């Protein structure tokens, strides 16, 4: 899979974030062009990091991947809540509309 090289984002702020030893190890693996972690991140984002990605570029890509995952989960939760909120009246209306469409196609 060849994906386009990652475009540098329009940064609006630079934050200081505490990282664990595990975070540091992950970032180092992500900086290695042939690592499984880097391939996984490229798959998640749909773009590849530059071959000589800086620590900052890798951290920003991880933040972006996390943001996208959170947004996707919010949408899934919203869809589930919407489906759960459907009541019997909604279901009866849908059945009636389907029946009406079937009836009109027979004419």
C-alpha positions in Angstrom: 0.0 0.0 0.0 1.5 3.3 -1.0 -0.1 6.2 0.7 0.8 9.9 0.4 3.3 11.4 2.7 1.9 13.1 5.7 1.3 16.8 5.4 2.5 19.0 8.3 -0.5 20.3 10.2 -1.2 24.0 10.8 0.0 24.0 14.4 -1.7 26.5 16.7 0.1 25.6 19.9 2.9 23.6 21.3 2.1 21.8 24.5 4.3 20.1 27.1 3.0 16.7 27.8 4.4 14.2 30.3 5.3 10.8 28.7 6.1 7.4 30.3 9.0 5.2 29.5 6.6 3.1 27.4 5.5 6.1 25.5 9.1 7.0 24.7 9.8 3.5 23.5 6.7 3.5 21.3 7.7 6.9 19.8 11.2 5.5 19.0 9.7 2.5 17.3 7.4 4.8 15.3 10.4 6.7 14.1 11.8 3.6 12.5 10.5 3.5 8.9 10.1 -0.4 8.8 8.4 -0.9 12.2 5.1 -2.6 12.7 3.9 0.3 14.8 4.6 2.8 12.0 2.7 0.6 9.5 -0.2 0.4 11.9 -0.2 4.2 12.4 -0.1 4.8 8.6 -3.1 2.4 8.3 -5.0 4.3 10.9 -4.4 7.7 9.5 -4.4 6.8 5.9 -1.0 8.6 5.3 2.6 7.8 6.0 5.0 9.7 8.1 8.1 11.1 6.4 11.0 8.6 6.5 13.0 10.8 8.9 10.0 11.8 11.1 10.9 13.9 14.1 9.7 13.0 17.6 7.3 15.9 17.4 5.8 14.7 14.1 5.3 11.2 15.6 3.7 12.6 18.7 1.4 14.8 16.7 0.4 11.8 14.5 -0.4 9.8 17.7 -2.5 12.7 19.0 -4.3 12.8 15.6 -4.9 9.1 15.6 -6.3 9.2 19.1 -8.5 12.2 18.3 -10.0 10.4 15.3 -10.6 7.2 17.4 -12.4 9.3 20.0 -14.5 11.1 17.4 -15.4 7.7 15.8 -16.5 6.3 19.2 -18.6 9.4 19.9 -20.4 8.8 16.5 -20.9 5.1 17.3 -22.3 5.9 20.7 -24.6 8.5 19.2 -25.9 6.1 16.6 -26.5 3.4 19.2 -28.4 5.9 21.4 -30.5 7.0 18.4 -31.4 3.4 17.6 -32.2 2.7 21.2 -34.5 5.7 21.4 -36.7 4.5 18.5 -40.0 3.6 20.0 -42.8 1.3 18.8 -44.6 4.2 17.1 -41.4 4.9 15.0 -41.3 1.2 14.0 -44.9 1.1 13.1 -44.5 4.2 11.0 -41.6 2.7 9.1 -43.5 -0.5 8.5 -46.5 1.5 7.2 -44.2 3.5 4.9 -42.6 0.3 3.5 -46.0 -1.2 2.9 -47.2 1.9 1.2 -44.2 1.9 -1.1 -44.7 -1.8 -1.9 -48.4 -1.1 -2.6 -47.6 1.8 -5.0 -45.1 -0.3 -7.0 -47.8 -2.9 -7.7 -50.0 -0.3 -9.4 
